[in-house]
Amino acid sequence: AEKSWMEVYGELDGLGRGEIMERLLRRYRENNDGVRKMIRVNGAYVNEELREAIMNQLVQWRRNHKKNTRPSINAESYMILRSPVEFEQKNSNNAKQAAKKLASHRRLWDLAQIALKEVDSKFAENFSALAVTYGFRGSPHIDKQNTAPFYGMSLGSFPDGEGGVCVEVDAFTVCQVNTKNRLGKIDGRFPHWVAPYVEGKERYSLIYYSTWQKYVPPGPAYFGEEVEEII
């Protein structure tokens, strides 16, 4: 008979982090030889003319922006633009700096918002920030401050089908959302990361997320119809 959660908790209580991690890894290996089921989902396609306009803005941004403002993430460049809805309600120095940064990249913000409106007009009017990245790789993490799922789009020379957003659906299932030239919807409160892509290829991304809008309970981990399942 399977143990109750109380029995399992009693066994784990008091164990160190390393021992618990070793037990988890052992359990993964015992399940299907450690191979997790992979689901593939396509994001919503963004029209070519709009993608090209966004890409032009991203290339200009990259020329002048060489730093990663989120060091916990493996990226060559990382920048956050705040929504005017957020900083216009405040008069702090941070709000003034956010307004100045947005003004410097207003064309990029406007184009990104237009792209999202074609897919989800309600979310496009209410997201609180836009993360702009270049060279984002791997970096499994959870977005603890998010109040809802996020949308992500990636552009660049990397191959289609690579460099998507992977999200852990459960302990034995991962979904890879194809965001190349597409907008994919993922709940960042589940562990997620960028799937591998060819070395030497460029990958830009836009992440639209919310940290102060109405709270949406977590789940599902991904949105959209499955196009492939790999075991």
C-alpha positions, 0 to 999 in steps of 0.5 A: 500500500502507498504511504500517506503524505503524513507518513512521507512527511514524517520520514523527510522531516529533519533530513538535509537538503542534499539528502532530500534531493538525492531521494528525488533524483533516485525516484526520477531514475526509478520512473521510466529510467529517468526519462520524462514525458515531453509535450510540445505546444505551439504558441500563436503565430505573429505576422511577419511585418510586425515581427520584422519591426520588433526585430529592428528595435531589438537589434538597435537595443542590443547595440547599446545594452550589453548588461544583464540586470537580472544576474540570476538568469543566464543571459547576455542582455536583460532589461525590464520596461515597466507599464506606464499604468504602474509608474504614473500612479507614483512620484518616486525616483524609481517611478521617474527612472522607469518612465525615462527608460520606457520613453527611450524604448517607447517604439519597442514597447508599442510594437510589443503591445500591438503584437500581444493585442492580436493574440490576447487584447485583455492581457495586452492592456493589463500586463505590468512589465516587459522583459527584453532579453538577448542570449537567454539560455537554460536558467530553471526558475520560478517567478514567485512575484507573478500574479498570473501566467505570462506570454513569451515570444522569441525572435532571431536566427536560432532554428524553429523548434528550438529555444522554446520555453519549457515548463514542468507540468508535474514531476514526470512531464515537461511541456516545451512551448514553441515561441519562435515567431510566436506568442506562447502562454505559460504559467511562470509560477511553475518551474520553467526554463529556455530549451537548448538552441544552436550555439552561435545563433541569436535569440531575442525574447519578449516576456510580458508578465504581471506582478500587481494585477488581479491575482489568478490562481496558478495553473495550468502550467501551459496553454494551447493544444498539444501538437506532439507527445514524446515519451 
